[in-house]
Amino acid sequence: MDLLLWITISLIVIEFIVLISMKKGMESKLAFIKANMEDEESTTKAKSIIWWIWGTAAWGIVSMFLVLCWFAYYFG
């Protein structure tokens, strides 16, 4: 197998592990925000959740791009 495929697979696997490990922390931050809507700490926790969502979306886009590049390279 070529290097592009290994990079793609390793990126997807590593990010799934990171995503799963961070999921519990994000759930606890969301519970804190729901319980303390008026607290100033809620806004900082909300920002971290938003950045986590953006990071997850960016990871998904990069992963799809790498898979498409691999298919175009391999079959094209």
C-alpha positions in Angstrom: 0.0 0.0 0.0 1.2 3.5 -0.7 1.9 6.3 1.7 -1.3 8.3 1.0 -3.5 5.4 2.1 -1.5 4.9 5.3 -1.7 8.6 6.1 -5.5 8.6 5.5 -6.1 5.5 7.6 -3.9 6.6 10.4 -5.5 10.1 10.5 -9.0 8.6 10.6 -8.1 6.1 13.4 -6.2 8.6 15.5 -9.0 11.2 15.3 -11.6 8.6 16.2 -9.6 7.8 19.3 -9.3 11.5 20.2 -13.0 12.1 19.5 -14.1 9.3 21.7 -11.7 10.3 24.5 -13.0 13.9 24.5 -16.7 13.0 24.2 -17.2 12.5 27.9 -15.6 15.9 28.8 -17.8 17.7 26.3 -20.9 16.0 27.7 -20.0 17.2 31.2 -19.4 20.7 29.9 -22.7 20.7 28.2 -24.4 19.5 31.4 -22.7 22.3 33.3 -23.9 24.9 30.8 -27.5 23.6 31.0 -27.4 23.8 34.8 -25.7 27.2 35.0 -27.0 29.3 32.2 -26.2 32.7 33.7 -22.7 31.8 34.9 -19.7 33.5 33.1 -17.9 30.2 33.1 -20.7 28.8 30.9 -19.6 31.1 28.0 -16.0 29.8 28.1 -17.2 26.2 28.2 -19.7 26.9 25.3 -16.8 28.3 23.3 -14.7 25.2 23.8 -17.7 23.0 22.7 -18.1 25.2 19.6 -14.4 24.8 18.8 -14.7 21.1 19.3 -17.5 20.9 16.8 -15.5 23.0 14.3 -12.5 20.8 14.8 -14.6 17.6 14.3 -16.1 19.1 11.1 -12.7 20.1 9.8 -11.3 16.6 10.5 -14.3 15.1 8.6 -13.7 17.3 5.6 -9.9 16.5 5.6 -10.6 12.8 5.9 -13.1 12.9 3.0 -10.6 14.9 0.9 -7.8 12.4 1.6 -10.0 9.4 0.7 -11.1 11.1 -2.5 -7.4 11.9 -3.4 -6.5 8.3 -2.7 -9.2 7.0 -4.9 -8.3 9.5 -7.7 -4.7 8.5 -7.4 -5.3 4.8 -7.2 -8.0 4.4 -9.8 -7.4 7.5 -12.0 
